[in-house]
């Protein structure tokens, strides 16, 4: 059996991962009796952690915000500094830790007393970040969406699509995914009865969230693969089908796999299905693949690649002539 101190730390960690926990679930996770859970909750309360309890068949425990900061070995200034640092990181200030920062920020804001939350909000309101590439996502929106994912609560929001049209959406949020400086929500769209992805910088949440719903199984190919597929094939207006003169195994091992879906044809060829916002960008990227290929569709892409080839040939010829005349 774990020591009391180790069990208390595990209990505290569990309470921070969900909005509320039935006592029986906590007892099962900790491998102790419900009576031991009650005693451990009382010990955490004595240490300053504001844990609320509800009675009855649907009752359980919930870690709430307290009148005083729980003993996290942080004073007020340190707690504010950590919260501001996590908010900055969540907005893309530090590459690779955005998702972790959102989860940590949600936990910290949950237990910060109101006087400290006001200081954190004031710093966020009156601090102007240096501009960077990509859209800026409001950290309060991120934490609200992250909490809805954590608590399996329905989320309503107004959403602006890539063409500027606005619609009201009702979803069952599943996961937040960070890619570059952009954040995407993978969620079950209740009106379309299917999985969808949403750019978080384009949604405006409507409160309150809820009601709670049973968690759904994620997309069959996994959240990350589903998002990649949606971004490569469904989120851009220009779709293309390219025959590559290499095997699917060779294509999947190279940069072509990052640009779209690879489908095998035979041992010597495969098809790349991809999408883009403009023909020029697509033609340039395909040229950089350095592979023998044939554009099956659309015809406009074939024309753009022919123009690109002519420009590159003309530039090379003119550059060679310039060097020869200079010599």
C-alpha positions in Angstrom: 0.0 0.0 0.0 1.2 3.5 -0.8 2.3 5.8 2.0 -0.2 8.4 3.1 1.8 11.3 1.6 2.1 9.6 -1.8 -1.7 8.8 -1.7 -2.6 12.4 -0.9 -0.5 13.6 -3.9 -2.2 11.1 -6.2 -5.6 12.1 -4.9 -4.9 15.8 -5.4 -3.7 15.1 -9.0 -6.9 13.2 -9.7 -9.0 16.0 -8.4 -7.3 18.4 -10.8 -8.0 16.3 -13.9 -11.8 16.4 -13.8 -14.5 18.7 -12.6 -15.9 16.2 -10.1 -15.1 12.7 -9.0 -17.5 10.1 -7.5 -16.1 8.8 -4.2 -16.3 5.2 -5.5 -14.2 6.1 -8.6 -11.5 7.7 -6.4 -11.4 4.7 -4.1 -11.0 2.4 -7.1 -8.2 4.5 -8.6 -6.4 4.8 -5.2 -7.1 1.1 -4.3 -8.4 2.1 -0.9 -11.8 2.1 0.8 -14.3 5.0 0.4 -13.8 5.7 4.1 -10.0 6.2 3.5 -10.9 8.6 0.7 -13.0 10.6 3.1 -10.2 10.8 5.6 -7.7 11.8 2.9 -10.0 14.6 1.7 -10.2 15.9 5.2 -6.4 15.9 5.4 -6.2 17.9 2.2 -8.8 20.4 3.5 -6.6 20.9 6.6 -3.7 21.8 4.3 -5.8 24.5 2.7 -7.2 22.7 -0.4 -10.8 23.7 -1.0 -12.5 20.4 -1.7 -16.3 20.4 -1.9 -18.4 17.3 -1.3 -21.9 16.5 -2.5 -24.0 13.7 -0.9 -26.3 11.1 -2.6 -26.1 8.7 -5.4 -24.7 11.3 -7.8 -22.4 12.8 -5.2 -18.7 13.1 -5.2 -15.8 15.5 -4.7 -14.7 18.6 -6.5 -11.6 20.8 -6.1 -12.8 24.4 -6.1 -11.2 27.8 -5.9 -10.4 28.8 -2.3 -10.3 32.0 -0.4 -6.6 31.5 0.1 -3.9 30.0 -2.2 -3.3 26.3 -1.2 0.2 25.6 0.0 1.9 25.0 -3.4 5.2 26.3 -2.2 4.5 29.5 -4.1 3.8 33.0 -2.8 1.3 35.3 -4.5 3.9 36.9 -6.8 5.3 33.6 -7.8 1.8 32.2 -8.5 1.0 35.1 -10.7 4.3 34.8 -12.6 3.7 31.1 -13.2 0.2 31.8 -14.5 1.4 34.6 -16.9 4.3 32.4 -18.1 1.9 29.5 -18.8 -0.5 31.8 -20.6 2.3 33.1 -22.8 3.5 29.6 -23.6 0.0 28.5 -24.4 -0.2 31.2 -27.0 2.8 29.8 -28.8 5.6 31.7 -27.1 7.6 28.4 -26.5 7.4 25.8 -29.3 6.4 22.3 -28.3 4.8 23.0 -24.9 1.6 24.8 -25.9 -0.8 21.9 -25.1 1.0 21.1 -21.8 0.8 24.8 -20.8 -2.9 24.9 -21.5 -3.5 21.9 -19.2 -1.3 23.3 -16.4 -2.9 26.8 -16.7 -6.4 25.3 -16.4 -5.3 23.5 -13.2 -3.7 26.6 -11.7 -6.5 29.0 -12.5 -8.9 26.5 -10.9 -7.3 27.0 -7.5 -6.1 30.6 -7.7 -8.1 32.9 -5.3 -10.0 35.6 -7.0 -7.6 38.4 -6.0 -4.8 36.6 -7.9 -6.9 35.7 -10.9 -7.7 39.5 -11.2 -4.0 40.2 -11.3 -3.4 37.6 -14.0 -6.3 38.9 -16.1 -5.0 42.5 -15.8 -1.6 41.5 -16.9 -3.1 39.7 -19.9 -5.3 42.6 -20.8 -2.7 45.4 -20.6 0.3 43.5 -22.0 0.9 43.7 -25.7 2.8 40.7 -27.0 5.3 41.0 -29.9 3.6 40.0 -33.2 4.5 36.6 -34.6 3.5 34.5 -37.5 0.0 33.0 -37.5 -3.1 34.0 -35.5 -3.2 34.7 -31.8 -5.6 32.6 -29.7 -7.1 34.1 -26.6 -5.9 32.1 -23.6 -9.3 32.4 -21.8 -10.9 30.7 -24.9 -8.2 28.0 -24.8 -8.8 27.3 -21.1 -12.6 27.3 -21.5 -12.4 24.8 -24.4 -9.8 22.7 -22.6 -12.1 22.5 -19.5 -15.0 21.5 -21.7 -12.9 18.7 -23.2 -11.8 17.6 -19.8 -15.3 17.6 -18.3 -17.0 16.1 -21.4 -19.4 19.1 -21.6 -21.1 20.3 -24.7 -19.8 23.5 -26.2 -21.7 26.1 -28.1 -19.9 28.8 -30.2 -20.2 31.1 -33.2 -17.7 30.0 -35.9 -16.2 31.9 -38.8 -15.2 29.6 -41.7 -12.4 30.3 -44.1 -14.7 32.1 -46.6 -15.9 34.5 -43.8 -19.4 33.0 -43.3 -20.5 32.6 -39.6 -22.6 29.8 -38.2 -23.7 28.6 -34.7 -22.2 25.3 -33.8 -23.0 22.8 -31.0 -20.3 20.2 -30.4 -19.0 17.6 -28.0 -15.4 18.6 -27.7 -12.8 15.8 -27.6 -9.2 17.2 -27.9 -7.3 20.4 -28.5 -4.3 20.1 -31.0 -1.6 22.6 -31.5 0.2 22.8 -34.9 2.6 25.6 -35.4 1.0 28.7 -33.9 -2.5 27.5 -34.7 -4.9 25.6 -32.3 -7.5 23.2 -33.5 -10.5 21.7 -31.7 -11.4 18.1 -32.7 -15.1 17.6 -31.8 -18.2 15.8 -32.6 -20.6 18.1 -34.4 -24.1 17.3 -33.2 -25.9 18.9 -36.2 -23.8 17.2 -38.8 -23.5 13.9 -36.8 -19.8 13.6 -37.6 -16.4 14.6 -36.4 -15.2 18.1 -37.4 -12.2 20.3 -36.8 -12.4 24.0 -35.8 -9.7 26.6 -35.7 -9.9 28.0 -32.2 -9.0 31.6 -33.2 -12.1 31.6 -35.4 -14.6 30.5 -32.7 -16.4 32.6 -30.0 -17.6 30.4 -27.2 -21.0 30.9 -25.7 -21.4 30.3 -22.0 -22.4 28.4 -19.9 -21.0 25.1 -21.3 -22.9 21.8 -20.8 -24.7 19.6 -20.3 -22.3 16.8 -19.7 -22.3 13.9 -22.2 -20.7 10.5 -22.3 -17.2 10.6 -24.0 -17.1 9.3 -27.5 -14.5 7.1 -29.0 -12.0 9.2 -31.0 -11.8 9.1 -34.8 -10.6 5.6 -36.0 -7.2 6.8 -37.3 -6.5 8.8 -34.1 -6.8 12.6 -33.4 -3.5 13.7 -34.9 -4.0 11.7 -38.1 -7.6 12.9 -38.5 -6.5 16.5 -38.1 -3.7 16.1 -40.7 -6.2 14.5 -43.1 -8.7 17.2 -42.6 -6.1 20.0 -43.1 -4.6 18.4 -46.2 -7.8 17.5 -48.0 -10.8 19.3 -46.6 -9.8 22.7 -45.4 -8.6 24.2 -48.7 -10.6 25.0 -51.8 -8.2 23.6 -54.5 -8.1 19.7 -54.6 -5.5 17.8 -56.7 -4.7 14.2 -57.7 -1.1 13.6 -58.5 0.4 10.3 -59.9 3.9 9.8 -58.4 6.3 7.5 -60.3 7.5 5.9 -57.1 6.1 3.2 -54.8 3.8 4.2 -51.9 6.5 3.0 -49.4 9.0 5.4 -51.0 6.5 8.3 -51.0 5.5 7.7 -47.4 9.1 7.9 -46.3 9.6 11.3 -48.0 8.2 14.8 -47.8 5.2 14.0 -50.0 3.5 12.3 -47.0 3.4 15.6 -45.2 1.4 17.2 -48.0 -1.5 14.9 -48.4 -2.8 11.3 -48.5 -0.8 8.6 -50.3 -2.6 5.8 -51.9 -0.8 2.8 -53.5 -1.5 2.0 -57.2 1.1 -0.7 -58.0 4.7 -1.5 -57.0 6.1 1.4 -59.2 3.5 4.2 -58.6 1.1 5.8 -56.2 -1.3 8.7 -56.0 -0.9 11.8 -53.9 -4.2 13.5 -52.9 -3.7 17.0 -51.7 -5.2 20.4 -51.4 -4.1 24.0 -51.2 -5.3 27.6 -51.1 -3.7 28.6 -54.4 -2.4 27.0 -57.6 1.0 28.8 -57.5 1.9 27.5 -54.0 0.8 24.0 -54.9 2.8 24.0 -58.1 5.9 25.2 -56.3 5.6 22.6 -53.5 5.1 19.8 -56.0 8.2 20.9 -57.9 10.3 20.8 -54.7 9.4 17.1 -54.2 12.0 16.2 -56.9 9.9 13.2 -58.1 8.7 12.1 -61.5 5.0 12.8 -61.5 1.9 13.4 -63.6 -0.9 15.8 -62.6 -4.2 13.9 -63.2 -6.4 16.7 -62.0 -7.2 19.6 -62.0 -6.2 20.8 -65.5 -5.5 24.3 -64.1 -2.7 22.8 -62.0 -1.1 21.2 -65.1 -1.2 24.6 -66.8 0.3 26.4 -63.7 3.1 23.8 -63.5 3.9 24.2 -67.3 4.1 28.0 -66.7 6.4 27.4 -63.7 8.6 25.1 -65.8 8.9 27.7 -68.6 9.8 30.5 -66.1 12.4 28.4 -64.5 13.9 27.3 -67.8 13.9 30.9 -69.1 15.5 32.1 -65.8 18.2 29.5 -66.1 18.9 30.3 -69.7 19.1 34.0 -69.1 21.4 33.5 -66.1 23.7 31.3 -68.1 23.9 33.9 -70.9 24.6 36.7 -68.3 27.5 34.7 -66.8 28.9 33.9 -70.3 28.8 37.6 -71.4 30.4 38.7 -68.1 33.2 36.2 -68.6 
